[in-house]
């Protein structure tokens, strides 16, 4: 590992620790309030992009919020109400990969060890990625004004999105974040993918 790569990894670790601490220290009522504002702004954006005629040609790929992440469930529920397909990831730990499965309600989810993160049930259908134009709510700890993203360190989303690019499957990457998660600069490596849009409680980037 080169010294420059080592330095970037160290910078990422410091930034993850800093933003994780700031996010976790936020009062729960304030987090829910910010979540509500951000979700409403995201829904307004999706409404502009998805006309009634096109909604069923789209799919929303989404993570399921965990611990002190924004509560993005209102967006997922809005898609269910509109008949827009929704898919969430199951982790293939041995391959360090994600597969997205259709979910039609919270009953299609169950907590997975060791952390208790909600994932689709094993018998839910895997998405045929070629069928849809896709939007992805992509998780992250920090973002910057160039829309660079700092994830949680596993590389799962970068790997999945790279595989979709190689198959010419277009997925629009939408990040939802509180203002406190937007920093001056996110340290990046070659494999780190930027997002297409960031929506916070006060701005769109």
Buried (B, 14 or more C-beta within 10 A) or exposed (E): EEEEEEEBBEBBEEBBEEBBEBBEEBEEEEBEEBBBBBBBBBBEBBEEBBEEEEBEEBBBBBBBBEEEBBBBBBBBBBBBEBEBBBBBBBBEEEEEBBBBBBBEEEEBBEEBEEEEBBBBEEEBEEBEBEEBBBBBBBBBBBBBEEBBBBBEEEBBBBBBBEEBEEEEBEBBBBBBBBEBBBBEEBBBEEEBBBBBBBBBBEEEB
